[in-house]
Amino acid sequence: MHRTAGVGLALSALGIAAYVAGVLHPYPGRAFAITAVMVGITICAISEGRLVGGRE
C-alpha cells in the first residue's frame, strides 16, 4: 500500500471513530469528524491516480 493511501485510510478510520464517539457522547468540534472522513476518502482516491503504466 502506498503511503498516501495509508494516510487517507487512517484519516477516514479516525473520522469514523470520532463520529461514533460524537453520536454516543456529544463534544465540541464533532462536526470535524465528517470533514476528516471526506478528506481521507479524497486522499485515497487521489493516491490511486499516481500510478501510470505500473511505475511511480
PDB file of N, CA, C and O in Angstrom, chain B, residues numbered from 101:
ATOM      1  N   MET B 101       0.847  -1.168   0.000  1.00  0.00           N
ATOM      2  CA  MET B 101       0.000   0.000   0.000  1.00  0.00           C
ATOM      3  C   MET B 101       0.895   1.234   0.000  1.00  0.00           C
ATOM      4  O   MET B 101       1.907   1.275   0.700  1.00  0.00           O
ATOM      5  N   HIS B 102       0.529   2.213  -0.766  1.00  0.00           N
ATOM      6  CA  HIS B 102       1.299   3.438  -0.829  1.00  0.00           C
ATOM      7  C   HIS B 102       1.078   4.261   0.436  1.00  0.00           C
ATOM      8  O   HIS B 102       0.029   4.171   1.075  1.00  0.00           O
ATOM      9  N   ARG B 103       2.057   5.045   0.780  1.00  0.00           N
ATOM     10  CA  ARG B 103       1.989   5.853   1.996  1.00  0.00           C
ATOM     11  C   ARG B 103       0.807   6.811   1.966  1.00  0.00           C
ATOM     12  O   ARG B 103       0.126   6.980   2.978  1.00  0.00           O
ATOM     13  N   THR B 104       0.554   7.438   0.827  1.00  0.00           N
ATOM     14  CA  THR B 104      -0.547   8.389   0.720  1.00  0.00           C
ATOM     15  C   THR B 104      -1.892   7.699   0.930  1.00  0.00           C
ATOM     16  O   THR B 104      -2.764   8.227   1.620  1.00  0.00           O
ATOM     17  N   ALA B 105      -2.057   6.536   0.343  1.00  0.00           N
ATOM     18  CA  ALA B 105      -3.299   5.793   0.527  1.00  0.00           C
ATOM     19  C   ALA B 105      -3.462   5.372   1.986  1.00  0.00           C
ATOM     20  O   ALA B 105      -4.573   5.376   2.516  1.00  0.00           O
ATOM     21  N   GLY B 106      -2.370   5.013   2.624  1.00  0.00           N
ATOM     22  CA  GLY B 106      -2.422   4.650   4.042  1.00  0.00           C
ATOM     23  C   GLY B 106      -2.840   5.812   4.922  1.00  0.00           C
ATOM     24  O   GLY B 106      -3.608   5.646   5.870  1.00  0.00           O
ATOM     25  N   VAL B 107      -2.327   6.990   4.601  1.00  0.00           N
ATOM     26  CA  VAL B 107      -2.711   8.190   5.360  1.00  0.00           C
ATOM     27  C   VAL B 107      -4.199   8.471   5.170  1.00  0.00           C
ATOM     28  O   VAL B 107      -4.897   8.800   6.129  1.00  0.00           O
ATOM     29  N   GLY B 108      -4.679   8.345   3.951  1.00  0.00           N
ATOM     30  CA  GLY B 108      -6.096   8.565   3.690  1.00  0.00           C
ATOM     31  C   GLY B 108      -6.980   7.564   4.409  1.00  0.00           C
ATOM     32  O   GLY B 108      -8.024   7.920   4.956  1.00  0.00           O
ATOM     33  N   LEU B 109      -6.556   6.314   4.404  1.00  0.00           N
ATOM     34  CA  LEU B 109      -7.317   5.277   5.093  1.00  0.00           C
ATOM     35  C   LEU B 109      -7.323   5.512   6.604  1.00  0.00           C
ATOM     36  O   LEU B 109      -8.356   5.354   7.256  1.00  0.00           O
ATOM     37  N   ALA B 110      -6.185   5.884   7.149  1.00  0.00           N
ATOM     38  CA  ALA B 110      -6.099   6.161   8.592  1.00  0.00           C
ATOM     39  C   ALA B 110      -6.957   7.363   8.973  1.00  0.00           C
ATOM     40  O   ALA B 110      -7.631   7.347  10.004  1.00  0.00           O
ATOM     41  N   LEU B 111      -6.933   8.399   8.149  1.00  0.00           N
ATOM     42  CA  LEU B 111      -7.743   9.583   8.435  1.00  0.00           C
ATOM     43  C   LEU B 111      -9.229   9.263   8.359  1.00  0.00           C
ATOM     44  O   LEU B 111     -10.013   9.759   9.168  1.00  0.00           O
ATOM     45  N   SER B 112      -9.618   8.445   7.401  1.00  0.00           N
ATOM     46  CA  SER B 112     -11.024   8.036   7.301  1.00  0.00           C
ATOM     47  C   SER B 112     -11.446   7.220   8.516  1.00  0.00           C
ATOM     48  O   SER B 112     -12.526   7.435   9.067  1.00  0.00           O
ATOM     49  N   ALA B 113     -10.600   6.286   8.931  1.00  0.00           N
ATOM     50  CA  ALA B 113     -10.925   5.458  10.104  1.00  0.00           C
ATOM     51  C   ALA B 113     -11.014   6.316  11.369  1.00  0.00           C
ATOM     52  O   ALA B 113     -11.897   6.111  12.202  1.00  0.00           O
ATOM     53  N   LEU B 114     -10.105   7.267  11.504  1.00  0.00           N
ATOM     54  CA  LEU B 114     -10.139   8.160  12.662  1.00  0.00           C
ATOM     55  C   LEU B 114     -11.395   9.017  12.653  1.00  0.00           C
ATOM     56  O   LEU B 114     -12.001   9.251  13.698  1.00  0.00           O
ATOM     57  N   GLY B 115     -11.785   9.485  11.472  1.00  0.00           N
ATOM     58  CA  GLY B 115     -13.002  10.281  11.352  1.00  0.00           C
ATOM     59  C   GLY B 115     -14.250   9.488  11.693  1.00  0.00           C
ATOM     60  O   GLY B 115     -15.161  10.001  12.344  1.00  0.00           O
ATOM     61  N   ILE B 116     -14.295   8.231  11.252  1.00  0.00           N
ATOM     62  CA  ILE B 116     -15.448   7.377  11.576  1.00  0.00           C
ATOM     63  C   ILE B 116     -15.516   7.112  13.082  1.00  0.00           C
ATOM     64  O   ILE B 116     -16.592   7.150  13.678  1.00  0.00           O
ATOM     65  N   ALA B 117     -14.367   6.844  13.683  1.00  0.00           N
ATOM     66  CA  ALA B 117     -14.337   6.619  15.135  1.00  0.00           C
ATOM     67  C   ALA B 117     -14.778   7.876  15.891  1.00  0.00           C
ATOM     68  O   ALA B 117     -15.510   7.786  16.876  1.00  0.00           O
ATOM     69  N   ALA B 118     -14.334   9.033  15.432  1.00  0.00           N
ATOM     70  CA  ALA B 118     -14.734  10.290  16.079  1.00  0.00           C
ATOM     71  C   ALA B 118     -16.227  10.550  15.899  1.00  0.00           C
ATOM     72  O   ALA B 118     -16.878  11.079  16.800  1.00  0.00           O
ATOM     73  N   TYR B 119     -16.770  10.181  14.743  1.00  0.00           N
ATOM     74  CA  TYR B 119     -18.197  10.350  14.505  1.00  0.00           C
ATOM     75  C   TYR B 119     -19.011   9.469  15.452  1.00  0.00           C
ATOM     76  O   TYR B 119     -19.993   9.920  16.042  1.00  0.00           O
ATOM     77  N   VAL B 120     -18.598   8.217  15.591  1.00  0.00           N
ATOM     78  CA  VAL B 120     -19.297   7.298  16.504  1.00  0.00           C
ATOM     79  C   VAL B 120     -19.205   7.815  17.934  1.00  0.00           C
ATOM     80  O   VAL B 120     -20.189   7.776  18.673  1.00  0.00           O
ATOM     81  N   ALA B 121     -18.039   8.295  18.326  1.00  0.00           N
ATOM     82  CA  ALA B 121     -17.881   8.848  19.674  1.00  0.00           C
ATOM     83  C   ALA B 121     -18.781  10.070  19.862  1.00  0.00           C
ATOM     84  O   ALA B 121     -19.333  10.273  20.943  1.00  0.00           O
ATOM     85  N   GLY B 122     -18.931  10.879  18.820  1.00  0.00           N
ATOM     86  CA  GLY B 122     -19.791  12.050  18.898  1.00  0.00           C
ATOM     87  C   GLY B 122     -21.265  11.701  18.983  1.00  0.00           C
ATOM     88  O   GLY B 122     -22.046  12.436  19.587  1.00  0.00           O
ATOM     89  N   VAL B 123     -21.651  10.581  18.380  1.00  0.00           N
ATOM     90  CA  VAL B 123     -23.048  10.135  18.484  1.00  0.00           C
ATOM     91  C   VAL B 123     -23.329   9.648  19.904  1.00  0.00           C
ATOM     92  O   VAL B 123     -24.392   9.918  20.463  1.00  0.00           O
ATOM     93  N   LEU B 124     -22.371   8.930  20.479  1.00  0.00           N
ATOM     94  CA  LEU B 124     -22.569   8.391  21.822  1.00  0.00           C
ATOM     95  C   LEU B 124     -22.455   9.457  22.907  1.00  0.00           C
ATOM     96  O   LEU B 124     -23.199   9.432  23.888  1.00  0.00           O
ATOM     97  N   HIS B 125     -21.533  10.384  22.732  1.00  0.00           N
ATOM     98  CA  HIS B 125     -21.318  11.441  23.725  1.00  0.00           C
ATOM     99  C   HIS B 125     -20.947  12.729  22.984  1.00  0.00           C
ATOM    100  O   HIS B 125     -19.803  12.894  22.561  1.00  0.00           O
ATOM    101  N   PRO B 126     -21.919  13.647  22.827  1.00  0.00           N
ATOM    102  CA  PRO B 126     -21.644  14.891  22.084  1.00  0.00           C
ATOM    103  C   PRO B 126     -20.473  15.678  22.690  1.00  0.00           C
ATOM    104  O   PRO B 126     -20.355  15.795  23.909  1.00  0.00           O
ATOM    105  N   TYR B 127     -19.626  16.206  21.830  1.00  0.00           N
ATOM    106  CA  TYR B 127     -18.491  17.017  22.273  1.00  0.00           C
ATOM    107  C   TYR B 127     -18.297  18.159  21.279  1.00  0.00           C
ATOM    108  O   TYR B 127     -18.701  18.041  20.123  1.00  0.00           O
ATOM    109  N   PRO B 128     -17.682  19.266  21.712  1.00  0.00           N
ATOM    110  CA  PRO B 128     -17.456  20.392  20.806  1.00  0.00           C
ATOM    111  C   PRO B 128     -16.523  19.993  19.652  1.00  0.00           C
ATOM    112  O   PRO B 128     -15.533  19.294  19.867  1.00  0.00           O
ATOM    113  N   GLY B 129     -16.831  20.425  18.473  1.00  0.00           N
ATOM    114  CA  GLY B 129     -15.991  20.155  17.324  1.00  0.00           C
ATOM    115  C   GLY B 129     -16.236  18.821  16.654  1.00  0.00           C
ATOM    116  O   GLY B 129     -15.442  18.404  15.811  1.00  0.00           O
ATOM    117  N   ARG B 130     -17.309  18.142  17.003  1.00  0.00           N
ATOM    118  CA  ARG B 130     -17.544  16.814  16.432  1.00  0.00           C
ATOM    119  C   ARG B 130     -17.878  16.865  14.949  1.00  0.00           C
ATOM    120  O   ARG B 130     -17.799  15.842  14.270  1.00  0.00           O
ATOM    121  N   ALA B 131     -18.245  18.022  14.434  1.00  0.00           N
ATOM    122  CA  ALA B 131     -18.534  18.146  13.002  1.00  0.00           C
ATOM    123  C   ALA B 131     -17.277  17.928  12.164  1.00  0.00           C
ATOM    124  O   ALA B 131     -17.372  17.586  10.985  1.00  0.00           O
ATOM    125  N   PHE B 132     -16.114  18.121  12.755  1.00  0.00           N
ATOM    126  CA  PHE B 132     -14.870  17.900  12.018  1.00  0.00           C
ATOM    127  C   PHE B 132     -14.642  16.422  11.711  1.00  0.00           C
ATOM    128  O   PHE B 132     -13.806  16.089  10.871  1.00  0.00           O
ATOM    129  N   ALA B 133     -15.370  15.539  12.377  1.00  0.00           N
ATOM    130  CA  ALA B 133     -15.251  14.103  12.087  1.00  0.00           C
ATOM    131  C   ALA B 133     -15.707  13.815  10.660  1.00  0.00           C
ATOM    132  O   ALA B 133     -15.083  13.017   9.959  1.00  0.00           O
ATOM    133  N   ILE B 134     -16.785  14.454  10.226  1.00  0.00           N
ATOM    134  CA  ILE B 134     -17.277  14.271   8.860  1.00  0.00           C
ATOM    135  C   ILE B 134     -16.255  14.818   7.864  1.00  0.00           C
ATOM    136  O   ILE B 134     -16.021  14.223   6.812  1.00  0.00           O
ATOM    137  N   THR B 135     -15.653  15.953   8.204  1.00  0.00           N
ATOM    138  CA  THR B 135     -14.629  16.533   7.332  1.00  0.00           C
ATOM    139  C   THR B 135     -13.438  15.589   7.205  1.00  0.00           C
ATOM    140  O   THR B 135     -12.889  15.429   6.115  1.00  0.00           O
ATOM    141  N   ALA B 136     -13.036  14.966   8.305  1.00  0.00           N
ATOM    142  CA  ALA B 136     -11.905  14.028   8.278  1.00  0.00           C
ATOM    143  C   ALA B 136     -12.214  12.833   7.379  1.00  0.00           C
ATOM    144  O   ALA B 136     -11.340  12.366   6.650  1.00  0.00           O
ATOM    145  N   VAL B 137     -13.435  12.343   7.426  1.00  0.00           N
ATOM    146  CA  VAL B 137     -13.824  11.215   6.564  1.00  0.00           C
ATOM    147  C   VAL B 137     -13.768  11.631   5.099  1.00  0.00           C
ATOM    148  O   VAL B 137     -13.241  10.894   4.265  1.00  0.00           O
ATOM    149  N   MET B 138     -14.303  12.799   4.780  1.00  0.00           N
ATOM    150  CA  MET B 138     -14.305  13.261   3.389  1.00  0.00           C
ATOM    151  C   MET B 138     -12.887  13.485   2.868  1.00  0.00           C
ATOM    152  O   MET B 138     -12.571  13.101   1.742  1.00  0.00           O
ATOM    153  N   VAL B 139     -12.040  14.101   3.677  1.00  0.00           N
ATOM    154  CA  VAL B 139     -10.658  14.344   3.253  1.00  0.00           C
ATOM    155  C   VAL B 139      -9.904  13.022   3.116  1.00  0.00           C
ATOM    156  O   VAL B 139      -9.123  12.852   2.180  1.00  0.00           O
ATOM    157  N   GLY B 140     -10.127  12.095   4.027  1.00  0.00           N
ATOM    158  CA  GLY B 140      -9.475  10.787   3.945  1.00  0.00           C
ATOM    159  C   GLY B 140      -9.853  10.030   2.686  1.00  0.00           C
ATOM    160  O   GLY B 140      -8.993   9.430   2.041  1.00  0.00           O
ATOM    161  N   ILE B 141     -11.123  10.051   2.332  1.00  0.00           N
ATOM    162  CA  ILE B 141     -11.576   9.382   1.104  1.00  0.00           C
ATOM    163  C   ILE B 141     -10.962  10.063  -0.115  1.00  0.00           C
ATOM    164  O   ILE B 141     -10.549   9.392  -1.061  1.00  0.00           O
ATOM    165  N   THR B 142     -10.900  11.382  -0.094  1.00  0.00           N
ATOM    166  CA  THR B 142     -10.304  12.120  -1.203  1.00  0.00           C
ATOM    167  C   THR B 142      -8.832  11.781  -1.363  1.00  0.00           C
ATOM    168  O   THR B 142      -8.358  11.588  -2.482  1.00  0.00           O
ATOM    169  N   ILE B 143      -8.106  11.707  -0.257  1.00  0.00           N
ATOM    170  CA  ILE B 143      -6.680  11.374  -0.315  1.00  0.00           C
ATOM    171  C   ILE B 143      -6.494   9.963  -0.875  1.00  0.00           C
ATOM    172  O   ILE B 143      -5.591   9.735  -1.680  1.00  0.00           O
ATOM    173  N   CYS B 144      -7.327   9.030  -0.465  1.00  0.00           N
ATOM    174  CA  CYS B 144      -7.244   7.664  -1.018  1.00  0.00           C
ATOM    175  C   CYS B 144      -7.491   7.667  -2.513  1.00  0.00           C
ATOM    176  O   CYS B 144      -6.785   6.990  -3.259  1.00  0.00           O
ATOM    177  N   ALA B 145      -8.489   8.423  -2.962  1.00  0.00           N
ATOM    178  CA  ALA B 145      -8.813   8.473  -4.381  1.00  0.00           C
ATOM    179  C   ALA B 145      -7.682   9.114  -5.190  1.00  0.00           C
ATOM    180  O   ALA B 145      -7.365   8.653  -6.286  1.00  0.00           O
ATOM    181  N   ILE B 146      -7.093  10.143  -4.667  1.00  0.00           N
ATOM    182  CA  ILE B 146      -6.006  10.816  -5.365  1.00  0.00           C
ATOM    183  C   ILE B 146      -4.768   9.935  -5.431  1.00  0.00           C
ATOM    184  O   ILE B 146      -4.060   9.944  -6.438  1.00  0.00           O
ATOM    185  N   SER B 147      -4.498   9.186  -4.390  1.00  0.00           N
ATOM    186  CA  SER B 147      -3.276   8.377  -4.349  1.00  0.00           C
ATOM    187  C   SER B 147      -3.290   7.281  -5.403  1.00  0.00           C
ATOM    188  O   SER B 147      -2.227   6.909  -5.900  1.00  0.00           O
ATOM    189  N   GLU B 148      -4.447   6.755  -5.760  1.00  0.00           N
ATOM    190  CA  GLU B 148      -4.520   5.702  -6.755  1.00  0.00           C
ATOM    191  C   GLU B 148      -4.207   6.225  -8.147  1.00  0.00           C
ATOM    192  O   GLU B 148      -3.808   5.447  -9.013  1.00  0.00           O
ATOM    193  N   GLY B 149      -4.374   7.509  -8.384  1.00  0.00           N
ATOM    194  CA  GLY B 149      -4.103   8.087  -9.685  1.00  0.00           C
ATOM    195  C   GLY B 149      -2.627   8.333  -9.950  1.00  0.00           C
ATOM    196  O   GLY B 149      -2.276   8.773 -11.045  1.00  0.00           O
ATOM    197  N   ARG B 150      -1.751   8.065  -8.991  1.00  0.00           N
ATOM    198  CA  ARG B 150      -0.335   8.347  -9.161  1.00  0.00           C
ATOM    199  C   ARG B 150       0.384   7.265  -9.957  1.00  0.00           C
ATOM    200  O   ARG B 150       1.476   7.509 -10.472  1.00  0.00           O
ATOM    201  N   LEU B 151      -0.194   6.093 -10.069  1.00  0.00           N
ATOM    202  CA  LEU B 151       0.457   5.024 -10.831  1.00  0.00           C
ATOM    203  C   LEU B 151       0.090   5.159 -12.312  1.00  0.00           C
ATOM    204  O   LEU B 151      -1.084   5.108 -12.677  1.00  0.00           O
ATOM    205  N   VAL B 152       1.095   5.330 -13.145  1.00  0.00           N
ATOM    206  CA  VAL B 152       0.879   5.441 -14.582  1.00  0.00           C
ATOM    207  C   VAL B 152       1.782   4.423 -15.254  1.00  0.00           C
ATOM    208  O   VAL B 152       3.006   4.514 -15.153  1.00  0.00           O
ATOM    209  N   GLY B 153       1.201   3.472 -15.926  1.00  0.00           N
ATOM    210  CA  GLY B 153       1.987   2.464 -16.610  1.00  0.00           C
ATOM    211  C   GLY B 153       2.737   1.546 -15.666  1.00  0.00           C
ATOM    212  O   GLY B 153       3.770   0.989 -16.039  1.00  0.00           O
ATOM    213  N   GLY B 154       2.239   1.379 -14.449  1.00  0.00           N
ATOM    214  CA  GLY B 154       2.884   0.481 -13.487  1.00  0.00           C
ATOM    215  C   GLY B 154       4.108   1.055 -12.805  1.00  0.00           C
ATOM    216  O   GLY B 154       4.785   0.360 -12.048  1.00  0.00           O
ATOM    217  N   ARG B 155       4.397   2.329 -13.070  1.00  0.00           N
ATOM    218  CA  ARG B 155       5.547   2.979 -12.428  1.00  0.00           C
ATOM    219  C   ARG B 155       5.077   4.158 -11.602  1.00  0.00           C
ATOM    220  O   ARG B 155       4.028   4.741 -11.879  1.00  0.00           O
ATOM    221  N   GLU B 156       5.848   4.508 -10.592  1.00  0.00           N
ATOM    222  CA  GLU B 156       5.516   5.676  -9.769  1.00  0.00           C
ATOM    223  C   GLU B 156       6.192   6.894 -10.301  1.00  0.00           C
ATOM    224  O   GLU B 156       6.036   7.980  -9.743  1.00  0.00           O
TER     225      GLU B 156
END
